[in-house]
Structure formats: C-alpha cells, structure tokens
Amino acid sequence: MKRVILDTNIYGRIIERKEEEEIQNALRKRKDVIIYGFDVVRKELRGLSGESLIGRRKLRILLLTLYDTIARTHIFLTTSLINQLAEDYYSTYRHVGGNKSKDKIFNDFLIIACASLHELDIVVSEDNKTMFSNEATSAYRIVNNLRKYRMPEFISYQNFRRLFS
C-alpha cells in the first residue's frame, strides 16, 4: 500500500496536462495507492484567483473538484503537533543556511510535517527550490531523526505517473 500526499502544484500539473480523468481512472484501478488530502493544500487551492479560465471553466473550481475527487475522505487537518514539527523544520532550515522567508516556505513544512507524523510513504511535488531544496530536506532529516519519525520519499510528478505504469 502506497500512501501519498500531493503538493498543491501537482493538482495544477494534472489540470495543465489534461490528465484528470486518466489519474482518476488509474486510482480506481490501483487499490494499493491512496491519495491523502491536507487542509493546507485545499486552502492554497481555494486561494487562487477565481478569474483564471481553462476553456470555459474556472481554474480554481477545476482544481478544487480534482482535489475533492482524488482525496475523497482521506483528509488530514493541521494540528498543534503538525504545526510544532513545521516550526522545528523552519528553525533547523534557517540554522543549516536556508534563506527563504517563513511566509514563503512554511506551508511546505506543514505538508512534510503532516506526511511525517501520519507516516505517509510519498510526497509528490515539483517544488525543488523550496520544499525539496537541499536545506529543507536536511532540516526534515535532522528533525525527523531526532524525533524518530520516518521520512517520506520525495518524488516528482513524472515519477508519480510511473506508479500507474
């Protein structure tokens, strides 16, 4: 069983490539892959401009519909423990030389904290400049090792698609 969380940018990638139906069908067939949602990701999707259009449909509506369809009832909420772990990631990130401001990177840390605490297997993202940067991944490893949390595997959208091959 592969337990997976998608970063916000992956929902956009699926829409951009017009692969919504293909991904949904693959998930229906592969019962050993479960996609988990997280309230932080849904809030980021809701925060997008309501004016952007894809064809005749609003992008935000497409993204939220995709999120709700894929995650279904497997939704995690931010807790004080997730928030504290993300704070620890940020503190360690700054200590190892990370220079992104907290408001630019903290949601990434919340997603990784959620995945670590809930022992998810995979985090899918295309965000190599913040979420998967060397400083950020060092911070996750340091903090998770200290707290005895298992590290999720970090993969790209392309590698996520390979789960269904």
MARZADO-200446 format. One record per residue (C-alpha): x, y, z. Coordinates in pm, 1 decimal, decimal comma, always signed. Layout:
<recs>
+----------+----------+----------+
|       xx |       yy |       zz |
+----------+----------+----------+
|        X |        Y |        Z |
...
+----------+----------+----------+
</recs>
This chain:
<recs>
+----------+----------+----------+
|       xx |       yy |       zz |
+----------+----------+----------+
|     +0,0 |     +0,0 |     +0,0 |
|   +140,1 |   +339,6 |   -104,1 |
|     +4,5 |   +630,6 |    +99,3 |
|    +65,1 |   +952,5 |    -94,9 |
|    +16,2 |  +1326,5 |    -45,1 |
|    +25,6 |  +1568,3 |   -339,2 |
|   +168,7 |  +1918,1 |   -308,8 |
|    -56,8 |  +2196,0 |   -434,4 |
|   +141,5 |  +2236,6 |   -759,0 |
|    +66,6 |  +1876,4 |   -860,5 |
|   -305,8 |  +1943,9 |   -890,6 |
|   -221,1 |  +2225,5 |  -1131,3 |
|    +12,9 |  +1996,2 |  -1325,3 |
|   -265,0 |  +1737,5 |  -1367,4 |
|   -507,4 |  +2004,9 |  -1496,0 |
|   -240,2 |  +2164,3 |  -1717,3 |
|   -170,9 |  +1829,5 |  -1884,6 |
|   -542,8 |  +1743,6 |  -1906,0 |
|   -482,4 |  +1419,0 |  -1717,5 |
|   -763,3 |  +1442,5 |  -1459,9 |
|   -964,1 |  +1152,9 |  -1599,3 |
|   -656,5 |   +938,4 |  -1657,2 |
|   -532,5 |   +987,2 |  -1298,7 |
|   -878,1 |   +924,2 |  -1151,8 |
|   -917,1 |   +603,4 |  -1354,5 |
|   -569,5 |   +485,6 |  -1253,9 |
|   -653,1 |   +545,0 |   -886,1 |
|   -977,0 |   +348,0 |   -920,1 |
|   -784,5 |    +54,5 |  -1068,7 |
|   -489,2 |    +66,7 |   -828,8 |
|   -634,0 |     -1,6 |   -486,2 |
|   -280,9 |     -7,0 |   -342,5 |
|   -232,8 |   +370,2 |   -393,0 |
|   -426,8 |   +608,1 |   -167,8 |
|   -407,2 |   +984,2 |   -212,6 |
|   -443,4 |  +1186,3 |   +105,7 |
|   -558,7 |  +1544,9 |   +121,1 |
|   -449,7 |  +1807,8 |   +369,4 |
|   -636,3 |  +2122,9 |   +468,6 |
|   -330,1 |  +2338,2 |   +391,2 |
|   -327,2 |  +2218,2 |    +28,3 |
|   -702,3 |  +2279,4 |    -10,9 |
|   -665,5 |  +2631,5 |   +134,6 |
|   -389,0 |  +2707,1 |   -114,9 |
|   -612,3 |  +2587,5 |   -399,4 |
|   -902,1 |  +2798,4 |   -270,2 |
|   -669,9 |  +3098,8 |   -252,4 |
|   -611,2 |  +3101,0 |   -626,4 |
|   -771,1 |  +3372,5 |   -833,3 |
|  -1126,5 |  +3287,6 |   -934,2 |
|  -1079,7 |  +3464,1 |  -1266,9 |
|   -838,6 |  +3226,6 |  -1439,9 |
|  -1009,4 |  +3016,2 |  -1705,4 |
|   -928,6 |  +2684,5 |  -1870,0 |
|  -1157,8 |  +2665,4 |  -2166,7 |
|  -1487,1 |  +2791,0 |  -2026,9 |
|  -1434,2 |  +2663,8 |  -1674,4 |
|  -1271,8 |  +2847,1 |  -1386,5 |
|   -935,3 |  +2703,3 |  -1289,0 |
|   -999,8 |  +2722,6 |   -914,5 |
|  -1320,1 |  +2517,3 |   -950,0 |
|  -1137,7 |  +2257,1 |  -1161,6 |
|   -857,5 |  +2228,6 |   -905,9 |
|  -1090,7 |  +2201,2 |   -606,0 |
|  -1307,2 |  +1944,0 |   -782,6 |
|   -999,4 |  +1738,7 |   -868,8 |
|   -872,2 |  +1762,8 |   -510,3 |
|  -1208,9 |  +1655,3 |   -365,5 |
|  -1238,1 |  +1366,8 |   -612,6 |
|   -886,9 |  +1234,5 |   -558,1 |
|   -862,9 |  +1277,6 |   -180,2 |
|  -1226,5 |  +1183,8 |   -113,2 |
|  -1250,0 |  +1106,5 |   +258,6 |
|   -877,1 |  +1074,3 |   +328,0 |
|   -821,4 |  +1426,3 |   +460,2 |
|   -580,5 |  +1537,5 |   +732,7 |
|   -622,9 |  +1858,4 |   +930,5 |
|   -349,3 |  +2078,1 |  +1073,2 |
|   -291,2 |  +2003,1 |  +1439,8 |
|    -72,6 |  +2167,6 |  +1701,2 |
|   +169,3 |  +1874,6 |  +1667,2 |
|   +195,3 |  +1924,5 |  +1288,5 |
|   +241,8 |  +2297,5 |  +1341,4 |
|   +515,8 |  +2242,8 |  +1602,1 |
|   +701,1 |  +1998,3 |  +1378,4 |
|   +684,8 |  +2250,0 |  +1090,5 |
|   +822,4 |  +2518,8 |  +1327,3 |
|  +1108,9 |  +2285,8 |  +1415,5 |
|  +1175,2 |  +2225,9 |  +1044,7 |
|  +1184,8 |  +2601,0 |   +984,3 |
|  +1420,1 |  +2668,9 |  +1274,7 |
|  +1654,4 |  +2391,9 |  +1158,1 |
|  +1622,5 |  +2507,2 |   +795,8 |
|  +1744,3 |  +2854,1 |   +894,8 |
|  +2025,0 |  +2700,7 |  +1102,9 |
|  +2154,6 |  +2495,7 |   +805,3 |
|  +2156,3 |  +2800,6 |   +578,5 |
|  +1804,8 |  +2818,4 |   +433,9 |
|  +1716,1 |  +3174,4 |   +338,0 |
|  +1350,3 |  +3169,9 |   +229,7 |
|  +1116,5 |  +3370,5 |   +448,6 |
|   +876,4 |  +3182,7 |   +671,2 |
|   +570,5 |  +3302,0 |   +478,2 |
|   +717,6 |  +3161,3 |   +154,0 |
|   +808,4 |  +2815,2 |   +281,9 |
|   +601,6 |  +2734,4 |   +590,5 |
|   +315,6 |  +2562,8 |   +404,6 |
|   +573,5 |  +2326,4 |   +252,1 |
|   +694,9 |  +2243,8 |   +601,6 |
|   +336,8 |  +2182,8 |   +717,7 |
|   +286,3 |  +1935,6 |   +431,1 |
|   +604,8 |  +1745,1 |   +516,3 |
|   +515,4 |  +1751,6 |   +887,2 |
|   +172,8 |  +1605,1 |   +805,2 |
|   +331,8 |  +1333,5 |   +589,9 |
|   +591,0 |  +1250,6 |   +856,5 |
|   +350,9 |  +1238,1 |  +1150,5 |
|    +96,6 |  +1027,9 |   +961,1 |
|   +370,9 |   +802,8 |   +821,1 |
|   +278,1 |   +863,6 |   +459,4 |
|   +504,3 |   +691,2 |   +211,5 |
|   +538,8 |   +954,7 |    -60,9 |
|   +522,9 |  +1332,3 |   -107,1 |
|   +479,2 |  +1438,8 |   -470,7 |
|   +595,4 |  +1786,8 |   -570,9 |
|   +769,2 |  +1980,4 |   -844,3 |
|   +889,8 |  +2236,8 |   -591,1 |
|  +1266,6 |  +2185,2 |   -596,8 |
|  +1350,3 |  +2543,5 |   -492,7 |
|  +1175,5 |  +2534,3 |   -156,5 |
|  +1009,2 |  +2208,1 |    -46,8 |
|  +1278,8 |  +1979,7 |   -191,0 |
|  +1576,8 |  +2216,3 |   -160,7 |
|  +1894,7 |  +2080,0 |     -0,5 |
|  +1848,0 |  +2297,5 |   +308,4 |
|  +1484,2 |  +2194,1 |   +352,6 |
|  +1548,6 |  +1822,7 |   +307,3 |
|  +1841,5 |  +1846,8 |   +552,0 |
|  +1609,3 |  +2008,4 |   +806,1 |
|  +1347,4 |  +1732,9 |   +762,7 |
|  +1609,4 |  +1461,1 |   +808,2 |
|  +1767,0 |  +1620,4 |  +1115,2 |
|  +1436,7 |  +1684,7 |  +1292,3 |
|  +1277,2 |  +1352,9 |  +1192,4 |
|  +1585,9 |  +1160,4 |  +1308,6 |
|  +1577,5 |  +1338,0 |  +1644,9 |
|  +1206,8 |  +1268,8 |  +1685,9 |
|  +1223,0 |   +917,3 |  +1540,4 |
|   +980,0 |   +996,4 |  +1255,8 |
|  +1010,0 |   +806,8 |   +930,6 |
|  +1099,0 |  +1019,8 |   +628,1 |
|   +857,4 |  +1006,7 |   +335,4 |
|  +1001,5 |   +954,6 |    -10,9 |
|  +1008,3 |  +1270,3 |   -225,2 |
|   +916,6 |  +1223,2 |   -591,2 |
|   +833,7 |  +1432,3 |   -895,9 |
|   +509,1 |  +1426,4 |  -1091,4 |
|   +677,4 |  +1215,4 |  -1359,8 |
|   +770,3 |   +951,7 |  -1101,6 |
|   +419,6 |   +968,4 |   -955,6 |
|   +283,1 |   +883,9 |  -1301,0 |
|   +512,2 |   +579,2 |  -1307,4 |
|   +323,9 |   +435,7 |  -1008,9 |
|    +42,6 |   +365,9 |  -1253,8 |
|   +251,2 |   +207,9 |  -1530,9 |
+----------+----------+----------+
</recs>
